[in-house]
Amino acid sequence: MDHNNKSERELIEHFKQREETLLHTDFTQFPKQLDDFLHPELFEISPIGSYTSRSEIVSWLLAKSPTQRWSLSQFKVVTLATNTMLVCYQANSINNGRIKETGSLRSSIWCFYNHQWRLQFHQATKN
């Protein structure tokens, strides 16, 4: 993907869609689809400050409620290298049609790997 020719708005929309797909898709029927989103070396720093492995993240993505929805806003996308993007945003859960006031600030590093953008790092900080 040649992101050099994309506007900031296009980059934000592209990565917002990738983040929403991970959060909103029920991968239980096709768990191998996660490989299209997750880098082999993926890890996370959780809201409580612990490291989470790729396998733990996959387990969470497969176990999460398929009806849970999130509101993602305040996106920022920064190019770190030709094939590496930093994506920062606010995430708030939606319960009974209402967006929860408190949520988390999130940052993700996406790398272009094997012809696709894949999540390599993620961190969530409660706010």
N, C-alpha and C positions, 0 to 999 in steps of 0.2 A: 504494500500500500504506500503510495507516494503522498504522505501527509503534508509535504512542503507546499503542494498546490491547493490545499484545503484551507478554507477560512476558519477562524476561531470558532464561529458558530457551528460549522460542519463538524469540526473535531469534537466539540462539546456534545453535539447530538449523537455522534458515532459512539463515543465512550459512555454516554448516559444510557444508550440503548444496550451496550454490552453489560453494564452494571445492573440495569433493570432485568435483563434476561436472566442473569445469574440469580437474582433475588426472587423473581416471579415465576420462573419455569419449574414445573414438576418434572424433575429428571428421573424419577423412579422407573418409568417405563423404558427409558433409553439412557442409562447412566454413562455409557461411552461418549455421549454428546458432551459431557463435561470436559473431555480431552480437547475439544475445540475451543474451550475457554480458559483452561487452567494450564499454566506452565508446569513442566515436570519438577521444577525446583521451587514451586510456590510455598510460601509460609506467611504467617500472619502474626501480628502482635494484637492480642485481644484487648477488650476494654479494661480488663483487670491487670494488664501488663505481662501476660504470659505468652510464650511462643506457642503457636498452633501449627501443626504439620499439614502437609497437603492431604494426607489420608484423613486427618481429623476434619479438615474443611470439607472434603468430599462427603464424609459421613453426615456432617451438619446439613449440607445442601440436599442430600437424599432424605433426611429425616424431617426437614422443616415443613411446616404446614403449607400445602399447596394453595390455601386461600389467603394466607398472610400477604398483605400489600404494604408497600413503602412509598413514601413521597420523597423524591430525591430533588434537591435544589442547590442553588449557589455553586454551580459547577465552575471549576477552574481547570484548565489543561495546560501543562507546561512541557515543552519538548526538552528532555534531558539528553538525548542523543538521537541519531537518525532513526533508530529502531526502538526507542524507549520513551514512554510518556508518563508523566506524573498527573494523576487525576485526583482532585480534591472536591468534596461535596458534603452537604448536610443531608442526613437520612433521618426521617421520622416515620414511625410505624403508623399505619392507618387502622383504627379500631372502630367498628360499627359506623364506618363512613366518615369518621372524624380523624383529622391528623393530630397525633399526640404532640403536645407542645415541646416536650423534651425529647431528645434523640441522641444522635452521635455525629461528630465530625469524622469524616472518613478520608483516607488517602489510599490510593492504589497505584502501583507501578505496573504498567502494561508494556510487554515486549513483543515485538513482531518476530515470531518464531514459527518455523514450518508453515510459512505463507498465511499466518493469521495473527491477530493481536490476542495475546494470552496474558492473563493475570499472573504476575510473578510475586507480588507483595501486596499485602493489605493491612491496614491498621484502622481501628475504630476507637474513638475517644468519646466517652459519654459527655453530654453537655446539657 
